[in-house]
Amino acid sequence: MDKPVLLIVEDDDALCTQYRFALHEEYSVRFAKNRVQAMKQVAASKPAVITVDLGLPPHTDTAEEGLELLRELLAADALAKVIVITGSNDRANALKALRLGAFDYLLKPVDLDQLRVVLQRATYLAEIDAELRWAGDGETQASWFEDILGATPKMREVFDTLTQVAKTDATVLVQGESGTGKELAARAIHTRSGRVRGPFVAINCGAIPETLLESELFGSERGAYTGAHMQRKGKLELAHGGTLFLDEIGEMSLGLQVKLLRFLQERRLERVGGRTQIAVDTRVIAATNKDLKVEIASNRFREDVYYRISVVVVTMPPLRERSEDIVLLANAFLRRTCEQQRRKLRFSLSAIEAVTRHRWPGNIRELENAVERAVIMARGRFIEPKDLAIEAVPESTGLSLRDARNRTERQVLVEALSRCQGNISHAARELGVSRPAIHDLLAKHNVVAGQFRATVRLPQAGGADAGADGEETDRPREMQP
């Protein structure tokens, strides 16, 4: 089996020699001495784990260069496992790195035994993420798009649209029900755009009183209103060079819509109480859970503003319309929450059935909350429906014979994959059919085998878990805390 690739970003030759000697048996070790070399190595070797010395040249006396590299690495791959290394008197920057998304940090001088433990944990969690990125037997394209997970045709269409629009500076309207991931879509556009080095600023238009929203967006001059003791920049200015995300734009008043329209047309603004025109380079992405065309017909939203903000429209489908993603998402939330709570849990068959039959009116947010609750409430090794606090929706009646047969066939397939944790060979043996027959059923019923792979067991000393053909053995695959 190929060794996992480890990239060490370190400019000290003596330390690099020490790391190579200590880690070469377990990892394929690559080195980079600066930020430019590091990004080239990431593109060339796709490392599973990266260590970054925060004191990189040319700013060896500060953490500036290392933190900037961390931002670049996470912008390129939000799930990258980056371990930062810093001086023993620089815990503040180590904590800052964790807030930015670093996996862990170590203080100098680095204890090699401690480093090995952290690397092992990071490597196996990277393998878990790699499993979820690839559906089925690893034959289909990754189902992660930045922080959005999905493998259904509808989600692949969304990913294609986000990829295309990210290359431009077009104003985008993201629409969809609450909890469908509209802000994640906006962040994905920003991350994949040329503005990634600029700020991403979000504001919820429905959460701020109308009297305050104007100054929050456009800023205010000193003395503009009672209590305005100093000049304040608004969100549009703070997002200069980056992206402003206007969540729930349908809640914005008609008067404020006029001022927003002027900015979108001229890319200039005036602060509240000011007379100076300020040029601002900010991309606007808006989102709404309302049908703005209905709002226009009811004179609650301006038609001219709608056409300005909807150069490109991205529709995030509700969870009930992407049912094949439900188990995939539930397992992803289960893995993450189990890691946080230091528990080892799996869904029972009845829990899988309840999850797939529930309508999820609160969409992904409701599913995430249900799984987090279940991890806390579960008392045994398995999560049961009562832990999720949901009930399965009864099967509808009046089906044709063909529909009933297809539904039963799909249910049997899903249950077999659940019991076999997505292993196609095992499911085929259990159902008494061939692997090609299972693949035909997967295609027929639009089911992704990989979504049933809940967790991965970290290897114990003394043996591997893979069979001769690379398929899993019959041993359960559970995540160790």
N, C-alpha and C positions, 0 to 999 in steps of 0.2 A: 504494500500500500504506500502511495506517495506520502512523503512527510508534509505536514502543513507548512505553508510559507510564512516566515516571520520577518518583518521588516524592522530593522533597528535604525533609528535616525539619531546619530551621535557623531560629533566631530572630533572626539578624543580617540586617537588611533589605539592607544593602550587599552582603553575600555572595550573598543571593538574587538580586539584580539582576545580579551578575557571572555566576552560574551560568546564569540565564535567557538572557543574551546569548550565552554560550559554547556552550550545548547545545540551543537551541530548534530548530535546523535538523535535528538528529538524533533528538530526543525530544519527546514531548508532556509538557512539564515541569509538574508540580504541586508546590505548596509547603504545608508545615504548620509551625507555630511551636512546637507542644507535643505532648505525648503524645495528648491527647484529639483534637485536630485530625488528627493522623496516622492514628489508627485510623478516623476518619470518612472520610478520603480513601481509605484502603485498601478500605473497604467500598464506596465509591462508584465508584472508578476502576480497581480491580484492577491496581495498577502491576506491571510486569515486574521492576523493580529499585527498591530504596529506599536512599537514603543517610541516615544518622542521625548528627547531631552529638551525641556523648555528653554534652556539657555543656549540656543543655537546662534551661530554667527548670522548677521553682523552685530546682533544685539546680545552678546554673551553675558552682559552684566544685568540683563533684564529678561523677563519671560515673553517679551513682545513677539519675537519671531516664532517661538514655539507655539504660542497661543494662536497666532495667525495660521500656522500650518494645521493646527487642530481644527480650526474653522473650515479650512479648505478640504481637509480629509472628510469631515462630516457633511460638508456640502456635496461632495462627490458621492458619498454613501452614508446615509443617515444611520445605518446599522453597523458602521465600522467599529471594530473593537480597538480603541486607542488607549494605551496605557502611558501616562505622562510620568516623567522622572524629573525631580527638581531638588534643589538644595534643602538641607534639613531646616534651614531658617526661612523657608519660603512656602509655608503652608497656605498662605492666603492665595497665591497663584494656583496652587494645587487644587484648592477648593473652587476657585474660579473655573478651572479646567473641567471639573466635575459638573458644574452648572452648565457649561457649554455643551456637555455630552460625552466627556471622556469616560471610558469604562472603569478605570481605577487609577490610582497614583502611587508612586513609591518615592521615598526620600533617599537622597545620597548620604553615605555610600550604600549602594544597593546590596541587600543580602540576596545571594544567588538562590538559596533555597526558597525564600519568600517570592522571588521573581518567578521561579518555576511553578509555584502554586498558582500565582495570579495568571501566568501565561496558560496553564492547563485549563483553568476555568474559562478564560476568555476564548480559547481555541474551541472548546466543546460547545460553548454558547454560539460561537460563529457557525459551527456545523449545524446546530439547531436552526438558526436563521437561514442557512443555505438550503436546508430541507424545505422550509416553507416558501423559499423563493422559487422552487421548482416543483411544478405539479406532477402528478402521476408518478412514473418511474424515472423521472428526470429527463423525459423526452420532450417536454413542452416548455414554452418560454416562461421566464420568471413571472410570478404573480404579484410581486411587490413593485409599487411605483412610489418612490420616496417612502412616506409613512402610510400609504394607502395599500390595502391588501385586497386582492380580488382576482378571480380566475374566470369569471363568466364572460360571455361575449359582450354584454352591456358594459362591463367594467373595462374590457380591452378597448372598446370604442372610446370610453372616457379617457383612458390613458393615451390613446392616439391623439385625441383632441388637445389634451394638456401638453403633450410633447410639441405639437405644432404651434400652439399659441404662445408657448414659452419662448420661442425663438423671436418673437416680435415684441413691440411695445403697445400692442392693441389693448384697449379697455375691455375688460371681460366681465360678464355677468354669470355668476354661479348660482343656479337655482336648484331647489330641492327641499324636501321636508326637513324638519328639525332632526338633528342627529345623524344625517347622512354623510357628513364629512366635508362640508363646504369649505370650512377654513383650511382643512388639510389640502384640499384641491388648490386653494389660493397659495398656500405655502409651497406646494409642489411647483406651481408656475414660477414663483419667485426664485426658488432654489435652482431651477433649471434655466433661468434666464441670464442675460448679461448683467443683471442688477444684483446678482447674488452677494456681491461684496457690500452692497448698500443695505440699509435697514428694512425690515419688514415690520410695519406698524399696523396694528389692528384696533378698530374702534367699533363698538356695537351701538348703532344709531337708535335702537329701541331701549337701551339701558340708561341713557343720559337724558335728563329733562331738556325739553326743546329750548328753554332759555339759556342753557349752558352749552348745548351742542354746537352752536355757531362758533363760540370762542374756542371750544375744544378742537374744532376742525381748522379754523382759520387763524387762531391766535388772537391776541389782544394787546393794545398799547397801554402804557401806564395811564391811569385815570379814565379809561374807557367806560368803566362802570364802578359802582360802589365796591370797594375792596380790591380794586385792581391797582396794587401798589407798585407793580413792576411790569415790564414788558414780558409777554409770554408767547413763545412760538406754538402754533397749532400742529395738529397731526400731519397736515399736508406738508408743512415745512420740515417737520422732524423726519418725514419719510423721503426727503430730497435725495435723489440718486438711487432710491429703492422703490418700495411698493407700499401703497396704502390699501388696506383691506377694510372696506365699508360693509360690515355685517348688518343684516336686516335693514337694508336701504329703503325698503317699503314703508318703514316707520318714520322716515324723514318728512318734515313739514313741507308744504308747497313753497313757502317763502324761502326756505333754506335750499330747496332744490334749484331755485333760480340762481342762487349764488354759486352752487356747485356746477351748474351748467356753464356759467361764465368762466369758471376755472378750467373746465374740460375743453372749452373752445379756445381760450387764450393762453392757458398754462401760466397765468399770473393771478395773484390774489392780493387782497387788502386785509390787514388785520382789523379786528373790531376796534373802532375808535381811531383808525389810521387813515392816511390819505395817500400813502406811498404804494405804488404797484410793485409787487415783489415777484420776480420770475422764479418758478419752482419746477424742477424736473422730477416729477413723481408719477409713477404709474398707478392707476386706480383699478382695483378689482373689487367689484361689489357682489353682494350675495343677498338672497331673499328666500323666504319660505312661502311667499305669497305669489299669486298669479298676477303679475304687474299689468297685464293687459286688462284683467278684470278691474284692477285698481284704477287704470286710466279711464275705462268706461264709466266708473263711479266718481270720476273727478277727484280721486285721492292721490293720483300720481300723474306727473306731467309726461305727455307723450314725447316731447323733444328731449327730455332727460333720459327717458327709456332708450331712445335710439342712440344716444351718446354713450350710454354705459353698456349697451348690448352689441358692440361690434362683433364679439364672439360670445355665444351662449353655451355654457357647459351645464348639463343637467345631471345631477347626482341621483341615481335611481334609489328608491326606498329598498330596504332590506328584503321585503316580501317579493320584490321583482328580481332578486338575485339570490334565490333560495340555495343554490349550490354553493354559495360563498359562506353560508351561515356556520356550518361546522368548521370550515377553514378559519373563520374569524374567532369562533368560540375557543378553538384549540390554541390559537395564538394568544388570546387573553388568558387562557388557563395557564399556559407556560409562563407568561410574564408574572402573573399574580402568584403562582406557586413559588417562583424564584424569590419574589419579594417577601412572601410569608413563610418561606423555608418549609414548604410542605410538598408531599408527593401524592398527587391525585390524578385520577382519570375519570372521564365521564362513563357512567353506566349506560347500557343500551337504552333503558327507559329515559335517561336524561337526554341522550342523543335524539331520541324520538320526540321528546317534548320540545327540544330546541328547534328541530326542523319543522314542527307543526305550529309553533307559536307565530302569531302574526307580526310581532315586534313593531307596534305602532311608534315606539320611541327610537326605532332603527338601531344603528350601531351603538349609540350611546346607551340605550336600554340594555342591549346584549352585554356590553362591557360591564355595566353595573351589576347585572344579574350574575355574571361569572365571578366577579370579585366577591359578591355576597356569598356565593356558593362555596368558594374556597375557604372563607371564614367560618361558614356554618357547618360544612361537612364534618361528620364524625368518624367515618370509616375511610377506606382507601379509595372509594368511588363517590363521585358527585351524583346525587339522586335528584329527581324533579323537585322534591320539596325544598332542597337546598337552593334551587334557582328561583323558587317562589313564583313559578309559572305553571300553567296547566296546558296540556296538549289540546288543540282544537279538534273536536270530533270530525271524523271523515264525512264529507258531503255525500249525499245520496243521489240517485238518478244518473249514474254513470252508464255509458254504453259498455258492452262486453269487452270491446277492445281497450277502452280507457281503464276499465277495472283490471284487465290482464296486465297492461303496461304499468299501472300503479303498483300492483302486487310484485311484478318483476323488479321494478326499481327499488321497492322497499326491501326485498330479499337481498338484492345486490348491496344496498347501503348497509344493511345489518351485517352482512358477511365482511364487508370492508372494515366496519367498526370493530368487529371481533378480532380481525386480523391486522388492525392498525394500518390499513392501507397497503398491506403486502399482497400483491396481485397473485403470486404463486400460491400462497396459503389460501387465499379466497377461492382460487380456481379448484384446488384440491377439496376444499370444504363443500363447494357446490357441485363437484363432480363434473366440471367442464374444463376445457383447455384454456391456457393463457390468452390465445387469440380470441376466444369466445368472450372472455372477460373484457378485453379491449373493445370488442364490438358493442358489448352492453354499456360500457362507459361512454362511448361515443353516442349511442342511441339515446341514452337518458341524460346526457350532458352532466356526468358525474366525474369529479376529479379525485383520483385515488389518494393523492398526496394530502388532501384535506383531513384525512382520518388519522394521519400520523401525529398524534398529540404531543408526545415528548420523546426525547432521546436519552437513553440511559448512559451515563458516563461509564467508561469501561473500568472494570475491576481488575486488580492485579491477577495475572495468570491466564488470560484468555481473551480472544476476540469474539465479537458477536456476529460477524458476517459469515454467511454460508459461502460455499465455493463459487457460486455464480454471482456473488455480490448482494443477494437478497438477505433479509434479516432471518435469523434463526427463530425458533419457537419461544425463546426466552422473552419475557416482557421488557419493553423499552421504557424505562422510567427515569426521570430527571433526578439527579442527586442534588441536594441543597448545596 
